Amino acid sequence: MKENKITLFDQEIYNIILIHTARTWERIRVKQPHQEMPIDNIASTECIEEIAIQIIYDDVIQEFLETRDGEVWAKVDGGSSDSYIESMAEQIIIKNYLK
């Protein structure tokens, strides 16, 4: 029988993820000087929130929320929470919004 795992939500960590996701969105947007993002600036806030929600429920983020052990970042490329979050955000944006 598979154990039910409780997913955690921490508002402070979510806010950090939200900020990094918005920064990533903006970096991608400015790299396209003659091309708009597929979602306009007003609607992009909802997309950014949706992306941040996906990220907070990622297994690595959940492990950090459970253990509060910064060593979790040593297991991932980039070795820091910031680069991990922004890398995830970039992958999600490219896959789901820049087709």
Residue pairs with C-beta under 8 A, 6 or more apart in sequence:
7 57
7 62
8 62
8 65
8 66
9 56
9 65
10 56
10 65
13 56
13 61
13 64
13 65
14 52
14 56
16 81
16 85
17 52
17 55
17 56
17 61
17 85
18 48
18 49
18 52
20 82
20 85
20 86
20 89
21 48
21 51
21 52
21 55
21 85
21 86
21 89
22 48
23 86
24 86
24 89
24 90
24 93
25 37
25 44
25 47
25 48
25 51
25 89
25 93
28 37
28 90
28 93
28 94
28 98
29 37
37 44
37 97
37 98
38 97
38 98
38 99
39 47
39 97
47 97
51 89
51 92
51 93
52 89
54 88
54 92
55 61
55 85
55 88
55 89
55 92
58 88
60 72
60 75
60 76
60 84
61 85
63 72
64 70
64 72
64 73
64 81
70 81
73 79
73 80
73 81
73 84
76 84
77 83
77 84
77 87
78 84
78 87
